[in-house]
Amino acid sequence: MENQTQIQTQIQTLRQFEKQRKLWMALSAIVLVSVLGIIFDWATIYQYKLEWLVGAGGLLLTIVWWYWTMRITKELITIKINDREILQDIIEDIKHIRKEILRTLPNRD
């Protein structure tokens, strides 16, 4: 029963990651438009002395993205380890069942 709970929790976590991934994809479109705006309208940014603001915004977005990526990576590794433990438990159960079946079957020499 514990394995089933772990699997359900993992599925919920993965669904949450999928929603977050979609949000980051939408944000990446905004970043793309912003970068194009910076490239093609640098004179205006320079004229109003917004270089530091643009740089700080880009740096902040990069830091948030980096920590989000590392959190996702950590969670995915944890899920993979749990999956391997569950599979190992299943293998052990199958080995035990196989031994029991072989023990109960008549000897066919």
Secondary structure, DSSP 8 states (H G I E B T S, - for coil): -HHHHHHHHHHHHHHHHHHHHHHHHHHHHHHHHHHHHHHHTHHHHHHTT-HHHHHHHHHHHHHHHHHHHHHHHHHHHHHHHHHHHHHHHHHHHHHHHHHHHHHHS----
